Amino acid sequence: MTLGVANMPPIFLANSSFPTVNGTNRSVPQVWPTGSLEETVQNLVKTWEMELSHKTKVTDFKTIDQEKFCISVNGGPKFSATETLQVGSYNALLATSSFQGDNAIYQSSKETFESSHDIFRTVFPGGFAWEVQAVYSPPPVVVMKYRHWGVMEGAYKGHAPTGEVVDSVGIVVAKVRATFPM
């Protein structure tokens, strides 16, 4: 079966955008050794994002401990698994104080799960790629550096597309079980 770009799952678009979007000297995505901690962490986070974007019940998630899961960014509000599913990954991850207020570029409190996904699909039609750049510690407290990026090829709330790479690098501290659900 051949999929047209409009029908491709977002994760496929993001993964296929590595060669053209990657802003580092390498022209292909980082390929971690099979079974390595880096590969395991990268696959876990990508699978979690897929579950969060496409599953409707937290009880169907395989990547997290539904009872213990909590996410917070830069001292922002804490979201349980159910709350994260309700607001969506973008809104949970962008709910920090620096993204709130009348002058904020993106106001997660004013977006819904659906509207946030519409925004990111419109602004980054080629995908918003994500990769692990380094893993600094093993379970039970995994500390990793990530990169999330895409080309702004679509308009955003009256702002014309720039064609520039929007690049975000950060550190994640995740408390996990030995079997890895977050």
Z-matrix of the N, CA and C atoms (Angstrom, degrees):
N
C 1 1.448
C 2 1.531 1 108.87
N 3 1.296 2 117.41 1 133.15
C 4 1.455 3 122.45 2 177.96
C 5 1.518 4 108.96 3 -106.34
N 6 1.321 5 115.80 4 130.79
C 7 1.462 6 120.62 5 179.21
C 8 1.520 7 109.63 6 -103.24
N 9 1.318 8 116.96 7 135.08
C 10 1.450 9 119.92 8 170.19
C 11 1.519 10 108.68 9 -75.58
N 12 1.319 11 117.83 10 160.32
C 13 1.462 12 121.43 11 -177.94
C 14 1.523 13 111.32 12 -55.42
N 15 1.314 14 118.53 13 -38.74
C 16 1.469 15 120.73 14 -178.26
C 17 1.522 16 112.20 15 -64.86
N 18 1.344 17 117.54 16 -24.53
C 19 1.459 18 121.11 17 -177.58
C 20 1.521 19 113.61 18 -99.90
N 21 1.313 20 118.12 19 -2.42
C 22 1.460 21 120.33 20 -178.05
C 23 1.518 22 110.89 21 -70.67
N 24 1.336 23 116.54 22 138.77
C 25 1.463 24 118.60 23 173.95
C 26 1.522 25 109.81 24 -60.00
N 27 1.354 26 118.78 25 143.72
C 28 1.467 27 121.37 26 -178.18
C 29 1.524 28 113.69 27 -54.63
N 30 1.347 29 118.35 28 -35.54
C 31 1.460 30 119.50 29 -179.28
C 32 1.521 31 110.32 30 -65.80
N 33 1.360 32 118.00 31 -35.23
C 34 1.451 33 120.13 32 177.38
C 35 1.517 34 110.23 33 -66.80
N 36 1.326 35 116.28 34 -42.86
C 37 1.463 36 119.41 35 177.89
C 38 1.519 37 110.79 36 -59.86
N 39 1.327 38 117.04 37 -45.13
C 40 1.461 39 120.37 38 -179.31
C 41 1.514 40 110.84 39 -63.82
N 42 1.322 41 117.86 40 -44.32
C 43 1.458 42 120.21 41 -179.87
C 44 1.521 43 111.06 42 -66.60
N 45 1.337 44 117.88 43 -36.28
C 46 1.456 45 119.69 44 -179.19
C 47 1.522 46 111.94 45 -76.25
N 48 1.347 47 117.89 46 -11.60
C 49 1.464 48 120.09 47 -179.22
C 50 1.523 49 112.84 48 -85.75
N 51 1.329 50 117.86 49 -7.33
C 52 1.460 51 120.23 50 -179.98
C 53 1.531 52 113.15 51 -50.35
N 54 1.339 53 119.84 52 -52.81
C 55 1.463 54 118.90 53 -173.43
C 56 1.518 55 114.52 54 -63.69
N 57 1.331 56 118.80 55 -30.81
C 58 1.455 57 120.07 56 -175.83
C 59 1.521 58 113.49 57 -96.63
N 60 1.326 59 117.92 58 -20.46
C 61 1.454 60 121.06 59 -175.24
C 62 1.515 61 112.20 60 -102.91
N 63 1.299 62 117.20 61 -26.90
C 64 1.458 63 120.75 62 -172.07
C 65 1.524 64 110.71 63 -54.86
N 66 1.322 65 116.65 64 121.04
C 67 1.457 66 121.80 65 -176.08
C 68 1.515 67 114.45 66 -89.23
N 69 1.334 68 117.87 67 5.14
C 70 1.456 69 119.83 68 178.55
C 71 1.517 70 109.12 69 -93.34
N 72 1.329 71 116.82 70 179.53
C 73 1.453 72 120.74 71 -179.09
C 74 1.523 73 113.26 72 -69.83
N 75 1.319 74 117.89 73 -21.11
C 76 1.455 75 118.46 74 179.38
C 77 1.522 76 109.72 75 -82.94
N 78 1.316 77 116.59 76 146.88
C 79 1.462 78 120.36 77 -175.96
C 80 1.520 79 112.60 78 -101.50
N 81 1.318 80 117.90 79 0.81
C 82 1.462 81 121.68 80 177.66
C 83 1.521 82 108.19 81 -130.15
N 84 1.333 83 117.21 82 160.46
C 85 1.465 84 118.72 83 -179.51
C 86 1.516 85 111.70 84 -65.54
N 87 1.318 86 114.71 85 156.07
C 88 1.456 87 120.62 86 173.99
C 89 1.522 88 108.19 87 -60.82
N 90 1.314 89 116.96 88 124.92
C 91 1.460 90 121.11 89 175.77
C 92 1.514 91 106.70 90 -107.06
N 93 1.322 92 115.25 91 111.73
C 94 1.457 93 120.55 92 -179.38
C 95 1.518 94 109.11 93 -84.28
N 96 1.320 95 117.58 94 148.99
C 97 1.469 96 119.85 95 177.65
C 98 1.535 97 110.65 96 -56.86
N 99 1.312 98 115.64 97 139.33
C 100 1.459 99 121.26 98 179.11
C 101 1.524 100 110.60 99 -55.03
N 102 1.318 101 115.14 100 129.25
C 103 1.458 102 120.53 101 178.81
C 104 1.513 103 114.95 102 82.52
N 105 1.335 104 117.52 103 -1.87
C 106 1.469 105 120.56 104 -179.64
C 107 1.526 106 110.06 105 -71.11
N 108 1.317 107 115.73 106 160.30
C 109 1.459 108 120.73 107 177.00
C 110 1.529 109 110.08 108 -58.89
N 111 1.328 110 117.31 109 -41.32
C 112 1.471 111 121.50 110 -179.31
C 113 1.531 112 111.09 111 -61.14
N 114 1.337 113 116.54 112 -46.38
C 115 1.462 114 119.87 113 179.59
C 116 1.529 115 110.72 114 -63.57
N 117 1.336 116 116.18 115 -42.67
C 118 1.461 117 121.07 116 -179.79
C 119 1.522 118 111.06 117 -61.75
N 120 1.332 119 117.05 118 -46.14
C 121 1.471 120 121.31 119 -179.89
C 122 1.528 121 110.21 120 -64.42
N 123 1.321 122 117.61 121 -46.05
C 124 1.465 123 120.87 122 -179.72
C 125 1.528 124 110.62 123 -60.54
N 126 1.321 125 117.53 124 -45.54
C 127 1.465 126 120.52 125 179.66
C 128 1.523 127 111.57 126 -65.53
N 129 1.327 128 117.18 127 -37.50
C 130 1.464 129 121.17 128 178.92
C 131 1.529 130 110.68 129 -62.23
N 132 1.330 131 116.76 130 -48.02
C 133 1.470 132 119.75 131 -177.67
C 134 1.528 133 110.76 132 -67.08
N 135 1.327 134 117.94 133 -41.52
C 136 1.466 135 120.10 134 178.58
C 137 1.530 136 111.09 135 -64.16
N 138 1.332 137 116.87 136 -38.33
C 139 1.461 138 120.17 137 178.40
C 140 1.523 139 110.53 138 -68.23
N 141 1.349 140 116.82 139 -40.00
C 142 1.468 141 120.48 140 176.89
C 143 1.523 142 110.28 141 -59.83
N 144 1.320 143 117.24 142 -44.94
C 145 1.463 144 120.90 143 -179.75
C 146 1.525 145 110.10 144 -62.77
N 147 1.332 146 117.06 145 -40.15
C 148 1.465 147 120.87 146 177.80
C 149 1.527 148 110.19 147 -63.41
N 150 1.336 149 116.90 148 -44.84
C 151 1.462 150 119.96 149 178.60
C 152 1.525 151 110.64 150 -61.16
N 153 1.307 152 116.76 151 -44.27
C 154 1.460 153 121.64 152 -178.03
C 155 1.528 154 111.47 153 -64.46
N 156 1.321 155 116.70 154 -33.75
C 157 1.465 156 120.69 155 -178.11
C 158 1.524 157 113.47 156 -84.16
N 159 1.339 158 117.74 157 -24.42
C 160 1.463 159 119.09 158 -170.45
C 161 1.525 160 115.93 159 -124.43
N 162 1.320 161 119.00 160 -9.85
C 163 1.463 162 120.57 161 177.83
C 164 1.524 163 108.80 162 -102.35
N 165 1.321 164 115.82 163 147.91
C 166 1.460 165 119.89 164 -175.48
C 167 1.522 166 113.71 165 -103.78
N 168 1.333 167 117.46 166 -8.57
C 169 1.463 168 121.10 167 179.76
C 170 1.528 169 109.88 168 -129.00
N 171 1.312 170 116.39 169 129.40
C 172 1.468 171 121.69 170 178.47
C 173 1.524 172 110.66 171 -59.18
N 174 1.311 173 117.34 172 -31.45
C 175 1.468 174 120.25 173 -178.97
C 176 1.526 175 112.15 174 -65.21
N 177 1.328 176 117.88 175 -15.44
C 178 1.463 177 121.38 176 176.96
C 179 1.529 178 112.71 177 -87.64
N 180 1.322 179 117.82 178 -9.23
C 181 1.465 180 121.41 179 -179.31
C 182 1.527 181 110.01 180 -70.07
N 183 1.321 182 116.73 181 136.78
C 184 1.462 183 122.57 182 176.81
C 185 1.527 184 111.95 183 -105.93
N 186 1.328 185 117.56 184 -12.99
C 187 1.468 186 121.33 185 -172.22
C 188 1.516 187 114.59 186 -92.84
N 189 1.321 188 117.39 187 -9.74
C 190 1.467 189 119.31 188 -176.32
C 191 1.519 190 111.18 189 -130.93
N 192 1.311 191 115.31 190 160.55
C 193 1.457 192 122.21 191 168.07
C 194 1.525 193 104.76 192 -88.16
N 195 1.326 194 116.83 193 106.22
C 196 1.467 195 121.33 194 -172.30
C 197 1.524 196 113.23 195 -58.84
N 198 1.319 197 117.35 196 -30.05
C 199 1.469 198 120.96 197 -178.38
C 200 1.531 199 112.32 198 -78.97
N 201 1.325 200 117.38 199 -33.92
C 202 1.465 201 120.98 200 -173.11
C 203 1.524 202 114.34 201 -101.64
N 204 1.322 203 118.08 202 -15.91
C 205 1.457 204 121.04 203 -174.33
C 206 1.525 205 111.47 204 -57.84
N 207 1.323 206 115.46 205 135.43
C 208 1.462 207 123.17 206 176.65
C 209 1.522 208 107.19 207 -151.86
N 210 1.320 209 116.96 208 137.01
C 211 1.463 210 120.31 209 178.24
C 212 1.525 211 108.82 210 -129.23
N 213 1.330 212 115.07 211 139.11
C 214 1.457 213 122.15 212 177.66
C 215 1.522 214 107.49 213 -151.53
N 216 1.310 215 116.57 214 142.01
C 217 1.463 216 120.95 215 -178.58
C 218 1.521 217 109.68 216 -122.02
N 219 1.314 218 116.43 217 125.73
C 220 1.467 219 122.94 218 174.56
C 221 1.527 220 113.53 219 48.89
N 222 1.314 221 116.68 220 43.89
C 223 1.457 222 120.65 221 177.87
C 224 1.512 223 114.73 222 77.57
N 225 1.324 224 117.16 223 8.77
C 226 1.461 225 120.97 224 179.10
C 227 1.515 226 111.54 225 -75.15
N 228 1.318 227 116.16 226 -172.57
C 229 1.468 228 119.64 227 -178.16
C 230 1.524 229 111.61 228 -62.43
N 231 1.335 230 114.84 229 152.13
C 232 1.462 231 121.02 230 177.84
C 233 1.526 232 108.34 231 -95.15
N 234 1.334 233 115.28 232 136.99
C 235 1.454 234 121.38 233 179.06
C 236 1.519 235 109.42 234 -120.35
N 237 1.328 236 116.35 235 132.65
C 238 1.463 237 121.40 236 172.84
C 239 1.533 238 107.92 237 -75.48
N 240 1.313 239 116.85 238 175.98
C 241 1.466 240 120.55 239 177.36
C 242 1.526 241 110.61 240 -59.59
N 243 1.321 242 116.64 241 -46.19
C 244 1.467 243 120.89 242 -179.38
C 245 1.523 244 111.05 243 -64.13
N 246 1.318 245 117.23 244 -43.22
C 247 1.473 246 120.70 245 179.12
C 248 1.526 247 110.99 246 -64.91
N 249 1.333 248 117.02 247 -39.62
C 250 1.465 249 120.66 248 178.97
C 251 1.518 250 109.98 249 -63.23
N 252 1.328 251 117.00 250 -42.38
C 253 1.460 252 120.89 251 177.96
C 254 1.530 253 110.64 252 -63.76
N 255 1.318 254 117.62 253 -38.52
C 256 1.468 255 121.06 254 -179.33
C 257 1.527 256 111.76 255 -66.37
N 258 1.330 257 117.81 256 -45.70
C 259 1.469 258 120.04 257 -175.96
C 260 1.522 259 112.50 258 -86.92
N 261 1.332 260 118.00 259 -23.40
C 262 1.457 261 122.30 260 -178.52
C 263 1.514 262 111.68 261 94.79
N 264 1.316 263 114.97 262 154.81
C 265 1.468 264 120.46 263 -175.07
C 266 1.523 265 112.48 264 -61.86
N 267 1.329 266 117.87 265 -44.03
C 268 1.463 267 119.61 266 -178.43
C 269 1.523 268 110.99 267 -60.80
N 270 1.327 269 116.81 268 -44.77
C 271 1.463 270 120.16 269 -178.36
C 272 1.521 271 111.93 270 -68.12
N 273 1.319 272 117.93 271 -38.71
C 274 1.468 273 120.17 272 177.78
C 275 1.526 274 110.53 273 -65.67
N 276 1.325 275 116.31 274 -41.75
C 277 1.467 276 120.08 275 -176.79
C 278 1.528 277 113.06 276 -77.06
N 279 1.319 278 117.54 277 -21.03
C 280 1.472 279 120.90 278 -179.13
C 281 1.526 280 112.26 279 -108.38
N 282 1.310 281 117.23 280 21.03
C 283 1.472 282 121.44 281 -178.06
C 284 1.520 283 112.48 282 -90.01
N 285 1.314 284 118.04 283 27.59
C 286 1.462 285 120.94 284 178.93
C 287 1.520 286 109.78 285 -83.38
N 288 1.313 287 116.65 286 162.00
C 289 1.465 288 120.80 287 -177.64
C 290 1.522 289 112.15 288 -61.69
N 291 1.329 290 118.10 289 -26.69
C 292 1.463 291 120.23 290 -179.40
C 293 1.528 292 111.94 291 -71.08
N 294 1.334 293 117.75 292 -13.79
C 295 1.459 294 120.93 293 178.75
C 296 1.524 295 112.27 294 -109.54
N 297 1.318 296 118.03 295 20.21
C 298 1.460 297 121.07 296 -179.91
C 299 1.529 298 109.20 297 -119.58
N 300 1.300 299 116.57 298 168.57
C 301 1.461 300 121.16 299 179.94
C 302 1.516 301 111.34 300 98.82
N 303 1.318 302 115.55 301 169.10
C 304 1.456 303 121.35 302 -174.89
C 305 1.522 304 114.03 303 -65.36
N 306 1.323 305 118.38 304 -27.53
C 307 1.459 306 120.96 305 -176.59
C 308 1.523 307 113.53 306 -97.77
N 309 1.308 308 117.84 307 6.15
C 310 1.462 309 121.25 308 -178.19
C 311 1.528 310 110.63 309 -67.52
N 312 1.313 311 115.29 310 144.30
C 313 1.462 312 120.66 311 177.25
C 314 1.521 313 110.21 312 -70.56
N 315 1.325 314 116.52 313 -41.43
C 316 1.468 315 122.48 314 179.78
C 317 1.517 316 108.00 315 -129.99
N 318 1.310 317 117.10 316 122.48
C 319 1.465 318 121.23 317 -178.90
C 320 1.526 319 109.08 318 -110.47
N 321 1.333 320 115.52 319 96.39
C 322 1.463 321 120.27 320 -176.51
C 323 1.525 322 112.26 321 -59.94
N 324 1.321 323 117.09 322 -30.50
C 325 1.467 324 119.99 323 -179.16
C 326 1.530 325 112.37 324 -68.99
N 327 1.323 326 117.52 325 -15.99
C 328 1.461 327 121.09 326 -179.78
C 329 1.528 328 112.57 327 -104.13
N 330 1.329 329 116.62 328 1.63
C 331 1.462 330 120.75 329 -179.65
C 332 1.524 331 109.65 330 -110.23
N 333 1.318 332 115.88 331 154.12
C 334 1.458 333 122.02 332 175.29
C 335 1.525 334 108.42 333 -102.94
N 336 1.315 335 116.10 334 172.16
C 337 1.465 336 120.37 335 173.45
C 338 1.530 337 108.97 336 -51.35
N 339 1.337 338 116.53 337 -51.68
C 340 1.459 339 121.69 338 -175.90
C 341 1.524 340 112.12 339 -65.94
N 342 1.330 341 117.50 340 -45.83
C 343 1.471 342 119.16 341 -177.43
C 344 1.525 343 111.40 342 -66.03
N 345 1.328 344 117.31 343 -34.68
C 346 1.468 345 119.53 344 179.27
C 347 1.525 346 110.60 345 -65.42
N 348 1.325 347 116.76 346 -41.54
C 349 1.466 348 119.70 347 178.37
C 350 1.525 349 110.74 348 -68.04
N 351 1.326 350 117.46 349 -38.60
C 352 1.466 351 120.53 350 176.39
C 353 1.527 352 110.72 351 -60.12
N 354 1.331 353 116.86 352 -42.60
C 355 1.467 354 121.03 353 179.35
C 356 1.521 355 110.52 354 -59.89
N 357 1.323 356 117.09 355 -51.81
C 358 1.461 357 119.87 356 -176.30
C 359 1.530 358 112.14 357 -67.16
N 360 1.337 359 118.36 358 -35.33
C 361 1.469 360 120.21 359 176.83
C 362 1.528 361 110.80 360 -67.98
N 363 1.331 362 117.05 361 -34.05
C 364 1.463 363 121.10 362 179.67
C 365 1.523 364 111.31 363 -73.91
N 366 1.318 365 116.80 364 -47.54
C 367 1.464 366 121.40 365 -176.96
C 368 1.530 367 111.34 366 -70.21
N 369 1.336 368 116.64 367 -36.68
C 370 1.468 369 121.79 368 -177.34
C 371 1.531 370 110.21 369 -121.74
N 372 1.339 371 118.21 370 68.13
C 373 1.466 372 119.42 371 -176.81
C 374 1.530 373 113.01 372 -63.57
N 375 1.311 374 117.42 373 -21.39
C 376 1.460 375 121.17 374 177.35
C 377 1.507 376 113.11 375 -86.35
N 378 1.334 377 117.34 376 1.93
C 379 1.456 378 121.83 377 179.43
C 380 1.516 379 111.80 378 104.96
N 381 1.320 380 115.07 379 161.49
C 382 1.463 381 123.33 380 178.29
C 383 1.524 382 105.20 381 -124.33
N 384 1.315 383 115.74 382 86.95
C 385 1.465 384 122.95 383 -170.79
C 386 1.526 385 112.29 384 -65.90
N 387 1.326 386 115.34 385 152.71
C 388 1.466 387 122.24 386 179.69
C 389 1.513 388 108.21 387 -140.23
N 390 1.334 389 115.95 388 137.43
C 391 1.462 390 119.63 389 175.18
C 392 1.519 391 110.99 390 -149.79
N 393 1.309 392 114.95 391 154.61
C 394 1.461 393 122.14 392 170.61
C 395 1.520 394 106.69 393 -81.20
N 396 1.318 395 117.21 394 130.83
C 397 1.460 396 120.64 395 175.53
C 398 1.516 397 111.98 396 -99.66
N 399 1.327 398 116.75 397 -28.15
C 400 1.467 399 120.73 398 178.06
C 401 1.518 400 108.58 399 -163.45
N 402 1.329 401 115.90 400 149.63
C 403 1.462 402 121.63 401 171.41
C 404 1.516 403 105.78 402 -120.13
N 405 1.329 404 116.21 403 123.16
C 406 1.462 405 121.56 404 -173.65
C 407 1.519 406 114.36 405 -97.37
N 408 1.338 407 117.60 406 -20.55
C 409 1.463 408 118.95 407 179.06
C 410 1.526 409 110.12 408 -150.63
N 411 1.328 410 116.52 409 148.65
C 412 1.466 411 121.57 410 -179.33
C 413 1.527 412 111.25 411 -85.66
N 414 1.337 413 117.74 412 173.94
C 415 1.462 414 120.69 413 175.07
C 416 1.523 415 109.99 414 -56.06
N 417 1.322 416 115.66 415 151.39
C 418 1.467 417 128.32 416 15.20
C 419 1.524 418 114.40 417 -89.52
N 420 1.330 419 119.42 418 -9.09
C 421 1.464 420 120.78 419 176.54
C 422 1.528 421 107.40 420 -117.66
N 423 1.322 422 115.20 421 100.80
C 424 1.458 423 121.21 422 -178.64
C 425 1.525 424 108.18 423 -89.78
N 426 1.320 425 115.76 424 124.93
C 427 1.462 426 121.49 425 175.64
C 428 1.521 427 106.40 426 -114.40
N 429 1.329 428 116.39 427 125.53
C 430 1.464 429 120.20 428 -177.07
C 431 1.520 430 111.45 429 -137.96
N 432 1.307 431 114.36 430 155.22
C 433 1.466 432 122.38 431 172.46
C 434 1.528 433 106.30 432 -105.39
N 435 1.340 434 115.88 433 134.47
C 436 1.458 435 119.97 434 179.95
C 437 1.520 436 110.67 435 -126.30
N 438 1.301 437 114.53 436 165.83
C 439 1.458 438 122.52 437 172.24
C 440 1.526 439 107.33 438 -134.04
N 441 1.336 440 116.34 439 134.40
C 442 1.467 441 123.56 440 179.70
C 443 1.522 442 105.49 441 -131.20
N 444 1.328 443 119.22 442 124.15
C 445 1.457 444 119.38 443 -175.22
C 446 1.522 445 112.27 444 -156.83
N 447 1.330 446 113.81 445 160.82
C 448 1.455 447 121.82 446 175.60
C 449 1.517 448 109.23 447 -166.25
N 450 1.322 449 115.97 448 168.92
C 451 1.461 450 121.68 449 178.88
C 452 1.526 451 108.03 450 -96.57
N 453 1.335 452 116.76 451 128.13
C 454 1.466 453 121.06 452 179.51
C 455 1.529 454 108.93 453 -75.59
N 456 1.333 455 114.30 454 90.17
C 457 1.461 456 120.93 455 -177.28
C 458 1.526 457 112.55 456 -104.90
N 459 1.325 458 116.54 457 -3.15
C 460 1.458 459 120.72 458 179.63
C 461 1.517 460 110.73 459 -124.79
N 462 1.325 461 115.52 460 160.75
C 463 1.470 462 120.82 461 -179.84
C 464 1.523 463 110.50 462 -73.43
N 465 1.337 464 115.55 463 153.13
C 466 1.459 465 121.51 464 176.65
C 467 1.518 466 109.37 465 -133.14
N 468 1.324 467 116.12 466 106.58
C 469 1.462 468 122.89 467 174.53
C 470 1.531 469 112.95 468 44.34
N 471 1.320 470 115.74 469 55.10
C 472 1.451 471 121.12 470 177.49
C 473 1.517 472 114.95 471 88.22
N 474 1.310 473 117.95 472 -6.10
C 475 1.460 474 121.90 473 177.40
C 476 1.521 475 108.50 474 -96.40
N 477 1.325 476 116.34 475 124.87
C 478 1.462 477 121.24 476 -178.70
C 479 1.526 478 110.75 477 -68.17
N 480 1.328 479 117.19 478 151.76
C 481 1.461 480 119.69 479 176.27
C 482 1.524 481 110.15 480 -61.91
N 483 1.319 482 116.24 481 144.25
C 484 1.466 483 120.79 482 -178.42
C 485 1.519 484 112.80 483 -104.14
N 486 1.325 485 117.18 484 -19.37
C 487 1.458 486 120.06 485 -175.11
C 488 1.519 487 112.43 486 75.97
N 489 1.327 488 116.38 487 3.12
C 490 1.467 489 120.51 488 -179.24
C 491 1.522 490 111.04 489 -88.77
N 492 1.330 491 114.75 490 156.00
C 493 1.456 492 120.77 491 176.22
C 494 1.524 493 108.94 492 -78.82
N 495 1.326 494 116.48 493 127.49
C 496 1.460 495 122.72 494 171.95
C 497 1.520 496 104.63 495 -96.89
N 498 1.316 497 115.96 496 117.08
C 499 1.460 498 121.76 497 -168.98
C 500 1.525 499 109.86 498 -124.65
N 501 1.322 500 116.64 499 124.62
C 502 1.458 501 121.96 500 179.15
C 503 1.525 502 108.99 501 -124.63
N 504 1.314 503 115.81 502 127.94
C 505 1.465 504 121.55 503 176.80
C 506 1.519 505 106.74 504 -122.96
N 507 1.317 506 116.73 505 139.08
C 508 1.454 507 119.22 506 -179.03
C 509 1.514 508 112.63 507 -156.22
N 510 1.307 509 114.03 508 178.26
C 511 1.463 510 122.61 509 178.62
C 512 1.528 511 107.78 510 -118.00
N 513 1.316 512 116.14 511 138.00
C 514 1.460 513 122.76 512 176.95
C 515 1.519 514 108.49 513 -119.55
N 516 1.309 515 116.20 514 136.49
C 517 1.465 516 122.29 515 170.77
C 518 1.522 517 105.55 516 -114.98
N 519 1.327 518 116.49 517 114.91
C 520 1.464 519 121.21 518 -177.73
C 521 1.519 520 110.02 519 -122.15
N 522 1.315 521 115.25 520 124.96
C 523 1.467 522 120.33 521 174.85
C 524 1.523 523 106.92 522 -89.27
N 525 1.324 524 116.09 523 121.33
C 526 1.462 525 120.82 524 -175.82
C 527 1.522 526 111.23 525 -130.50
N 528 1.334 527 115.29 526 162.50
C 529 1.458 528 120.61 527 171.15
C 530 1.522 529 107.81 528 -83.68
N 531 1.298 530 116.48 529 167.75
C 532 1.463 531 120.93 530 178.83
C 533 1.525 532 111.05 531 -59.36
N 534 1.326 533 117.64 532 -29.46
C 535 1.457 534 121.49 533 178.21
C 536 1.523 535 111.92 534 -85.79
N 537 1.295 536 116.63 535 2.31
C 538 1.461 537 126.87 536 169.27
C 539 1.510 538 121.01 537 84.03
N 540 1.322 539 125.39 538 -8.43
C 541 1.464 540 116.76 539 174.20
C 542 1.527 541 110.42 540 -59.64
N 543 1.333 542 116.49 541 140.34
C 544 1.465 543 121.89 542 -176.98
C 545 1.514 544 110.86 543 -78.31
